[in-house]
Amino acid sequence: MNTYRYKFWAQCPSDKAQILYHLQIQTDDVIMAERIERECRFNEPVYHEDAADGLLKKFGGRQTLEATHGRVNIVTERGVHA
């Protein structure tokens, strides 16, 4: 099992806030670090849950995406859960 962790910024479409995300991917596959960096550069503002859905489609595995928007901590889990 490989575990990849990555931090990135994305803009909220509602209030244009810059949100710091923490992504974790667990998979048996090998994912190039450069691909993770590239796929987490969102060209448009994105809602947290939509970002999680899109990253699951791109990478598969088990994923956790966490961020704090204002005072609200958001954690989404996607993929195969043990």
PyMOL commands that set and color helices and strands:
alter all, ss='L'
color gray80, all
select helices_A, chain A and resi 33-39+48-59
alter helices_A, ss='H'
color red, helices_A
select strands_A, chain A and resi 2-11+18-27+62-69+72-79
alter strands_A, ss='S'
color yellow, strands_A
deselect
rebuild
show_as cartoon
